[in-house]
Amino acid sequence: MVIWADRRWFIAADVARAVGNGSLQSIRLFVPQKHQRELALRLPEGELTMLVFSEQGLAPVLVRRRTALAAEFLAKAATLP
């Protein structure tokens, strides 16, 4: 999870692993475009671009992928500052 523009954004690759779906492209189809962003981070090794989802964007993914792990993922996210 990253904080960007005072909102929590979840790294899409982590979400895909948490809900038991290794295909990032397949879960990206369920997230409305307005809840997706590509976030570029500057690191000493170079620039890293990550796809992130807003909290609101997670709902359609989790509704389709109801697993105990997904519920645990949301519960942990809710306890973060």
N, CA, C and O atoms as a printed pandas DataFrame, in Angstrom:
     atom_number atom_name residue_name chain_id  residue_number  x_coord  y_coord  z_coord
0              1         N          MET        A               1    0.835   -1.157    0.000
1              2        CA          MET        A               1    0.000    0.000    0.000
2              3         C          MET        A               1    0.888    1.231    0.000
3              4         O          MET        A               1    1.947    1.253    0.627
4              5         N          VAL        A               2    0.437    2.255   -0.714
5              6        CA          VAL        A               2    1.128    3.533   -0.725
6              7         C          VAL        A               2    0.108    4.637   -0.453
7              8         O          VAL        A               2   -1.073    4.506   -0.775
8              9         N          ILE        A               3    0.583    5.708    0.135
9             10        CA          ILE        A               3   -0.249    6.892    0.331
10            11         C          ILE        A               3    0.125    7.867   -0.770
11            12         O          ILE        A               3    1.293    8.220   -0.930
12            13         N          TRP        A               4   -0.867    8.297   -1.521
13            14        CA          TRP        A               4   -0.633    9.227   -2.613
14            15         C          TRP        A               4   -1.842   10.143   -2.691
15            16         O          TRP        A               4   -2.980    9.676   -2.725
16            17         N          ALA        A               5   -1.596   11.439   -2.717
17            18        CA          ALA        A               5   -2.668   12.437   -2.756
18            19         C          ALA        A               5   -3.638   12.233   -1.583
19            20         O          ALA        A               5   -4.855   12.337   -1.740
20            21         N          ASP        A               6   -3.073   11.941   -0.410
21            22        CA          ASP        A               6   -3.852   11.740    0.822
22            23         C          ASP        A               6   -4.856   10.593    0.745
23            24         O          ASP        A               6   -5.854   10.594    1.467
24            25         N          ARG        A               7   -4.604    9.630   -0.112
25            26        CA          ARG        A               7   -5.476    8.455   -0.227
26            27         C          ARG        A               7   -4.629    7.199   -0.200
27            28         O          ARG        A               7   -3.449    7.222   -0.549
28            29         N          ARG        A               8   -5.244    6.103    0.218
29            30        CA          ARG        A               8   -4.548    4.815    0.207
30            31         C          ARG        A               8   -4.734    4.181   -1.157
31            32         O          ARG        A               8   -5.847    4.106   -1.676
32            33         N          TRP        A               9   -3.635    3.729   -1.729
33            34        CA          TRP        A               9   -3.642    3.038   -3.019
34            35         C          TRP        A               9   -2.942    1.696   -2.805
35            36         O          TRP        A               9   -1.928    1.611   -2.111
36            37         N          PHE        A              10   -3.494    0.669   -3.404
37            38        CA          PHE        A              10   -2.966   -0.680   -3.215
38            39         C          PHE        A              10   -2.250   -1.127   -4.484
39            40         O          PHE        A              10   -2.766   -0.974   -5.591
40            41         N          ILE        A              11   -1.069   -1.674   -4.310
41            42        CA          ILE        A              11   -0.252   -2.120   -5.433
42            43         C          ILE        A              11   -0.957   -3.307   -6.086
43            44         O          ILE        A              11   -1.213   -4.327   -5.446
44            45         N          ALA        A              12   -1.259   -3.155   -7.351
45            46        CA          ALA        A              12   -2.079   -4.121   -8.077
46            47         C          ALA        A              12   -1.487   -5.529   -8.054
47            48         O          ALA        A              12   -2.227   -6.503   -7.918
48            49         N          ALA        A              13   -0.184   -5.649   -8.183
49            50        CA          ALA        A              13    0.441   -6.976   -8.173
50            51         C          ALA        A              13    0.233   -7.656   -6.823
51            52         O          ALA        A              13    0.038   -8.871   -6.770
52            53         N          ASP        A              14    0.272   -6.889   -5.727
53            54        CA          ASP        A              14    0.026   -7.454   -4.398
54            55         C          ASP        A              14   -1.430   -7.890   -4.259
55            56         O          ASP        A              14   -1.717   -8.935   -3.675
56            57         N          VAL        A              15   -2.343   -7.092   -4.795
57            58        CA          VAL        A              15   -3.760   -7.445   -4.759
58            59         C          VAL        A              15   -3.987   -8.750   -5.517
59            60         O          VAL        A              15   -4.706   -9.628   -5.039
60            61         N          ALA        A              16   -3.385   -8.880   -6.687
61            62        CA          ALA        A              16   -3.541  -10.098   -7.489
62            63         C          ALA        A              16   -3.068  -11.324   -6.717
63            64         O          ALA        A              16   -3.714  -12.371   -6.747
64            65         N          ARG        A              17   -1.942  -11.191   -6.030
65            66        CA          ARG        A              17   -1.438  -12.323   -5.235
66            67         C          ARG        A              17   -2.361  -12.616   -4.057
67            68         O          ARG        A              17   -2.618  -13.779   -3.745
68            69         N          ALA        A              18   -2.857  -11.577   -3.406
69            70        CA          ALA        A              18   -3.683  -11.758   -2.205
70            71         C          ALA        A              18   -5.009  -12.435   -2.513
71            72         O          ALA        A              18   -5.507  -13.219   -1.706
72            73         N          VAL        A              19   -5.576  -12.145   -3.660
73            74        CA          VAL        A              19   -6.875  -12.754   -3.992
74            75         C          VAL        A              19   -6.728  -14.070   -4.733
75            76         O          VAL        A              19   -7.718  -14.661   -5.165
76            77         N          GLY        A              20   -5.504  -14.523   -4.877
77            78        CA          GLY        A              20   -5.285  -15.836   -5.464
78            79         C          GLY        A              20   -5.381  -15.867   -6.967
79            80         O          GLY        A              20   -5.677  -16.907   -7.556
80            81         N          ASN        A              21   -5.135  -14.738   -7.592
81            82        CA          ASN        A              21   -5.178  -14.685   -9.051
82            83         C          ASN        A              21   -3.863  -14.091   -9.521
83            84         O          ASN        A              21   -3.599  -12.910   -9.296
84            85         N          GLY        A              22   -3.048  -14.886  -10.163
85            86        CA          GLY        A              22   -1.747  -14.417  -10.604
86            87         C          GLY        A              22   -1.785  -13.474  -11.787
87            88         O          GLY        A              22   -0.772  -12.858  -12.118
88            89         N          SER        A              23   -2.934  -13.349  -12.431
89            90        CA          SER        A              23   -3.030  -12.534  -13.635
90            91         C          SER        A              23   -3.471  -11.113  -13.307
91            92         O          SER        A              23   -4.644  -10.855  -13.036
92            93         N          LEU        A              24   -2.530  -10.219  -13.338
93            94        CA          LEU        A              24   -2.810   -8.817  -13.076
94            95         C          LEU        A              24   -3.770   -8.245  -14.115
95            96         O          LEU        A              24   -4.660   -7.463  -13.782
96            97         N          GLN        A              25   -3.589   -8.634  -15.355
97            98        CA          GLN        A              25   -4.455   -8.111  -16.421
98            99         C          GLN        A              25   -5.914   -8.523  -16.229
99           100         O          GLN        A              25   -6.820   -7.759  -16.560
100          101         N          SER        A              26   -6.147   -9.714  -15.701
101          102        CA          SER        A              26   -7.536  -10.150  -15.523
102          103         C          SER        A              26   -8.229   -9.364  -14.418
103          104         O          SER        A              26   -9.404   -9.024  -14.559
104          105         N          ILE        A              27   -7.533   -9.066  -13.317
105          106        CA          ILE        A              27   -8.206   -8.292  -12.268
106          107         C          ILE        A              27   -8.316   -6.826  -12.650
107          108         O          ILE        A              27   -9.227   -6.132  -12.197
108          109         N          ARG        A              28   -7.400   -6.351  -13.476
109          110        CA          ARG        A              28   -7.462   -4.953  -13.921
110          111         C          ARG        A              28   -8.771   -4.677  -14.674
111          112         O          ARG        A              28   -9.278   -3.556  -14.644
112          113         N          LEU        A              29   -9.306   -5.678  -15.336
113          114        CA          LEU        A              29  -10.556   -5.524  -16.078
114          115         C          LEU        A              29  -11.737   -5.220  -15.161
115          116         O          LEU        A              29  -12.705   -4.592  -15.589
116          117         N          PHE        A              30  -11.666   -5.657  -13.905
117          118        CA          PHE        A              30  -12.766   -5.447  -12.966
118          119         C          PHE        A              30  -12.717   -4.095  -12.267
119          120         O          PHE        A              30  -13.710   -3.666  -11.679
120          121         N          VAL        A              31  -11.575   -3.421  -12.325
121          122        CA          VAL        A              31  -11.409   -2.151  -11.613
122          123         C          VAL        A              31  -11.722   -0.999  -12.554
123          124         O          VAL        A              31  -11.093   -0.873  -13.604
124          125         N          PRO        A              32  -12.692   -0.152  -12.193
125          126        CA          PRO        A              32  -13.005    0.992  -13.043
126          127         C          PRO        A              32  -11.769    1.858  -13.290
127          128         O          PRO        A              32  -10.945    2.037  -12.393
128          129         N          GLN        A              33  -11.644    2.380  -14.475
129          130        CA          GLN        A              33  -10.465    3.163  -14.868
130          131         C          GLN        A              33  -10.185    4.306  -13.897
131          132         O          GLN        A              33   -9.025    4.614  -13.624
132          133         N          LYS        A              34  -11.235    4.936  -13.373
133          134        CA          LYS        A              34  -11.021    6.071  -12.473
134          135         C          LYS        A              34  -10.400    5.661  -11.143
135          136         O          LYS        A              34   -9.970    6.519  -10.372
136          137         N          HIS        A              35  -10.347    4.358  -10.865
137          138        CA          HIS        A              35   -9.746    3.862   -9.638
138          139         C          HIS        A              35   -8.391    3.193   -9.884
139          140         O          HIS        A              35   -7.868    2.499   -9.011
140          141         N          GLN        A              36   -7.830    3.404  -11.069
141          142        CA          GLN        A              36   -6.504    2.874  -11.404
142          143         C          GLN        A              36   -5.556    4.034  -11.684
143          144         O          GLN        A              36   -5.948    5.040  -12.275
144          145         N          ARG        A              37   -4.328    3.887  -11.263
145          146        CA          ARG        A              37   -3.292    4.871  -11.575
146          147         C          ARG        A              37   -1.974    4.137  -11.792
147          148         O          ARG        A              37   -1.727    3.082  -11.207
148          149         N          GLU        A              38   -1.149    4.706  -12.627
149          150        CA          GLU        A              38    0.226    4.223  -12.735
150          151         C          GLU        A              38    1.078    5.217  -11.965
151          152         O          GLU        A              38    1.113    6.407  -12.277
152          153         N          LEU        A              39    1.751    4.712  -10.973
153          154        CA          LEU        A              39    2.552    5.527  -10.075
154          155         C          LEU        A              39    4.021    5.293  -10.372
155          156         O          LEU        A              39    4.494    4.157  -10.331
156          157         N          ALA        A              40    4.740    6.358  -10.668
157          158        CA          ALA        A              40    6.166    6.253  -10.977
158          159         C          ALA        A              40    6.972    6.652   -9.742
159          160         O          ALA        A              40    6.781    7.733   -9.185
160          161         N          LEU        A              41    7.863    5.778   -9.329
161          162        CA          LEU        A              41    8.747    6.044   -8.194
162          163         C          LEU        A              41   10.173    6.166   -8.691
163          164         O          LEU        A              41   10.634    5.363   -9.502
164          165         N          ARG        A              42   10.854    7.163   -8.204
165          166        CA          ARG        A              42   12.275    7.320   -8.568
166          167         C          ARG        A              42   13.125    6.641   -7.506
167          168         O          ARG        A              42   13.065    6.987   -6.326
168          169         N          LEU        A              43   13.905    5.684   -7.938
169          170        CA          LEU        A              43   14.804    4.945   -7.063
170          171         C          LEU        A              43   16.233    5.163   -7.533
171          172         O          LEU        A              43   16.448    5.571   -8.675
172          173         N          PRO        A              44   17.217    4.898   -6.674
173          174        CA          PRO        A              44   18.611    5.050   -7.107
174          175         C          PRO        A              44   18.943    4.214   -8.345
175          176         O          PRO        A              44   19.785    4.598   -9.157
176          177         N          GLU        A              45   18.263    3.053   -8.480
177          178        CA          GLU        A              45   18.522    2.162   -9.613
178          179         C          GLU        A              45   17.809    2.618  -10.883
179          180         O          GLU        A              45   18.093    2.114  -11.969
180          181         N          GLY        A              46   16.886    3.567  -10.754
181          182        CA          GLY        A              46   16.111    4.026  -11.897
182          183         C          GLY        A              46   14.659    4.230  -11.493
183          184         O          GLY        A              46   14.320    4.204  -10.310
184          185         N          GLU        A              47   13.821    4.429  -12.477
185          186        CA          GLU        A              47   12.402    4.667  -12.211
186          187         C          GLU        A              47   11.619    3.358  -12.232
187          188         O          GLU        A              47   11.834    2.506  -13.095
188          189         N          LEU        A              48   10.718    3.212  -11.282
189          190        CA          LEU        A              48    9.861    2.042  -11.172
190          191         C          LEU        A              48    8.421    2.504  -11.341
191          192         O          LEU        A              48    7.979    3.421  -10.648
192          193         N          THR        A              49    7.690    1.885  -12.247
193          194        CA          THR        A              49    6.287    2.218  -12.461
194          195         C          THR        A              49    5.423    1.073  -11.952
195          196         O          THR        A              49    5.632   -0.090  -12.297
196          197         N          MET        A              50    4.441    1.435  -11.115
197          198        CA          MET        A              50    3.546    0.434  -10.537
198          199         C          MET        A              50    2.103    0.800  -10.850
199          200         O          MET        A              50    1.740    1.976  -10.877
200          201         N          LEU        A              51    1.303   -0.202  -11.081
201          202        CA          LEU        A              51   -0.130   -0.008  -11.201
202          203         C          LEU        A              51   -0.701   -0.084   -9.796
203          204         O          LEU        A              51   -0.399   -1.015   -9.050
204          205         N          VAL        A              52   -1.526    0.892   -9.431
205          206        CA          VAL        A              52   -2.153    0.902   -8.115
206          207         C          VAL        A              52   -3.658    1.070   -8.271
207          208         O          VAL        A              52   -4.142    1.648   -9.243
208          209         N          PHE        A              53   -4.390    0.544   -7.277
209          210        CA          PHE        A              53   -5.845    0.657   -7.239
210          211         C          PHE        A              53   -6.238    1.431   -5.990
211          212         O          PHE        A              53   -5.621    1.270   -4.937
212          213         N          SER        A              54   -7.260    2.269   -6.102
213          214        CA          SER        A              54   -7.794    2.950   -4.924
214          215         C          SER        A              54   -8.576    1.942   -4.081
215          216         O          SER        A              54   -8.874    0.835   -4.531
216          217         N          GLU        A              55   -8.903    2.346   -2.849
217          218        CA          GLU        A              55   -9.708    1.471   -2.003
218          219         C          GLU        A              55  -11.043    1.146   -2.664
219          220         O          GLU        A              55  -11.500    0.003   -2.632
220          221         N          GLN        A              56  -11.663    2.156   -3.260
221          222        CA          GLN        A              56  -12.945    1.940   -3.924
222          223         C          GLN        A              56  -12.804    0.974   -5.094
223          224         O          GLN        A              56  -13.735    0.231   -5.404
224          225         N          GLY        A              57  -11.659    0.983   -5.735
225          226        CA          GLY        A              57  -11.419    0.096   -6.862
226          227         C          GLY        A              57  -11.266   -1.360   -6.474
227          228         O          GLY        A              57  -11.430   -2.250   -7.309
228          229         N          LEU        A              58  -10.950   -1.608   -5.204
229          230        CA          LEU        A              58  -10.784   -2.993   -4.750
230          231         C          LEU        A              58  -12.107   -3.747   -4.657
231          232         O          LEU        A              58  -12.136   -4.965   -4.835
232          233         N          ALA        A              59  -13.183   -3.052   -4.385
233          234        CA          ALA        A              59  -14.473   -3.714   -4.143
234          235         C          ALA        A              59  -14.881   -4.663   -5.266
235          236         O          ALA        A              59  -15.222   -5.810   -4.978
236          237         N          PRO        A              60  -14.863   -4.242   -6.529
237          238        CA          PRO        A              60  -15.285   -5.178   -7.585
238          239         C          PRO        A              60  -14.395   -6.418   -7.675
239          240         O          PRO        A              60  -14.871   -7.505   -8.001
240          241         N          VAL        A              61  -13.116   -6.253   -7.389
241          242        CA          VAL        A              61  -12.186   -7.386   -7.433
242          243         C          VAL        A              61  -12.534   -8.375   -6.334
243          244         O          VAL        A              61  -12.598   -9.582   -6.567
244          245         N          LEU        A              62  -12.756   -7.855   -5.139
245          246        CA          LEU        A              62  -13.003   -8.735   -4.000
246          247         C          LEU        A              62  -14.369   -9.389   -4.054
247          248         O          LEU        A              62  -14.535  -10.513   -3.580
248          249         N          VAL        A              63  -15.335   -8.715   -4.613
249          250        CA          VAL        A              63  -16.658   -9.327   -4.764
250          251         C          VAL        A              63  -16.548  -10.547   -5.669
251          252         O          VAL        A              63  -17.203  -11.562   -5.431
252          253         N          ARG        A              64  -15.733  -10.452   -6.691
253          254        CA          ARG        A              64  -15.573  -11.573   -7.636
254          255         C          ARG        A              64  -14.635  -12.652   -7.105
255          256         O          ARG        A              64  -14.721  -13.809   -7.518
256          257         N          ARG        A              65  -13.763  -12.287   -6.214
257          258        CA          ARG        A              65  -12.757  -13.234   -5.718
258          259         C          ARG        A              65  -12.869  -13.378   -4.207
259          260         O          ARG        A              65  -11.927  -13.062   -3.481
260          261         N          ARG        A              66  -13.990  -13.844   -3.742
261          262        CA          ARG        A              66  -14.199  -13.988   -2.298
262          263         C          ARG        A              66  -13.373  -15.149   -1.766
263          264         O          ARG        A              66  -13.704  -16.317   -1.967
264          265         N          THR        A              67  -12.319  -14.805   -1.100
265          266        CA          THR        A              67  -11.501  -15.826   -0.459
266          267         C          THR        A              67  -11.176  -15.356    0.942
267          268         O          THR        A              67  -11.275  -14.165    1.239
268          269         N          ALA        A              68  -10.794  -16.266    1.792
269          270        CA          ALA        A              68  -10.409  -15.896    3.150
270          271         C          ALA        A              68   -9.213  -14.949    3.122
271          272         O          ALA        A              68   -9.121  -14.027    3.933
272          273         N          LEU        A              69   -8.306  -15.181    2.191
273          274        CA          LEU        A              69   -7.131  -14.340    2.087
274          275         C          LEU        A              69   -7.497  -12.909    1.691
275          276         O          LEU        A              69   -6.899  -11.955    2.190
276          277         N          ALA        A              70   -8.466  -12.757    0.805
277          278        CA          ALA        A              70   -8.900  -11.423    0.389
278          279         C          ALA        A              70   -9.522  -10.681    1.569
279          280         O          ALA        A              70   -9.267   -9.491    1.752
280          281         N          ALA        A              71  -10.322  -11.361    2.357
281          282        CA          ALA        A              71  -10.936  -10.737    3.531
282          283         C          ALA        A              71   -9.857  -10.326    4.531
283          284         O          ALA        A              71   -9.934   -9.254    5.131
284          285         N          GLU        A              72   -8.866  -11.172    4.702
285          286        CA          GLU        A              72   -7.750  -10.856    5.601
286          287         C          GLU        A              72   -6.979   -9.640    5.094
287          288         O          GLU        A              72   -6.571   -8.784    5.878
288          289         N          PHE        A              73   -6.786   -9.572    3.796
289          290        CA          PHE        A              73   -6.084   -8.447    3.171
290          291         C          PHE        A              73   -6.810   -7.133    3.490
291          292         O          PHE        A              73   -6.172   -6.153    3.874
292          293         N          LEU        A              74   -8.118   -7.109    3.335
293          294        CA          LEU        A              74   -8.899   -5.896    3.639
294          295         C          LEU        A              74   -8.882   -5.571    5.121
295          296         O          LEU        A              74   -8.801   -4.401    5.496
296          297         N          ALA        A              75   -8.957   -6.584    5.965
297          298        CA          ALA        A              75   -8.938   -6.344    7.404
298          299         C          ALA        A              75   -7.616   -5.717    7.836
299          300         O          ALA        A              75   -7.598   -4.812    8.670
300          301         N          LYS        A              76   -6.524   -6.192    7.275
301          302        CA          LYS        A              76   -5.219   -5.611    7.606
302          303         C          LYS        A              76   -5.130   -4.190    7.079
303          304         O          LYS        A              76   -4.597   -3.309    7.754
304          305         N          ALA        A              77   -5.647   -3.960    5.883
305          306        CA          ALA        A              77   -5.595   -2.623    5.290
306          307         C          ALA        A              77   -6.378   -1.626    6.128
307          308         O          ALA        A              77   -5.986   -0.463    6.233
308          309         N          ALA        A              78   -7.471   -2.062    6.719
309          310        CA          ALA        A              78   -8.316   -1.173    7.517
310          311         C          ALA        A              78   -7.625   -0.712    8.789
311          312         O          ALA        A              78   -7.981    0.325    9.348
312          313         N          THR        A              79   -6.637   -1.476    9.250
313          314        CA          THR        A              79   -5.944   -1.109   10.485
314          315         C          THR        A              79   -4.739   -0.216   10.240
315          316         O          THR        A              79   -4.122    0.267   11.189
316          317         N          LEU        A              80   -4.400    0.007    8.984
317          318        CA          LEU        A              80   -3.258    0.866    8.674
318          319         C          LEU        A              80   -3.662    2.328    8.814
319          320         O          LEU        A              80   -4.817    2.685    8.586
320          321         N          PRO        A              81   -2.699    3.174    9.193
321          322        CA          PRO        A              81   -3.025    4.597    9.356
322          323         C          PRO        A              81   -3.439    5.264    8.066
323          324         O          PRO        A              81   -3.740    6.458    8.058
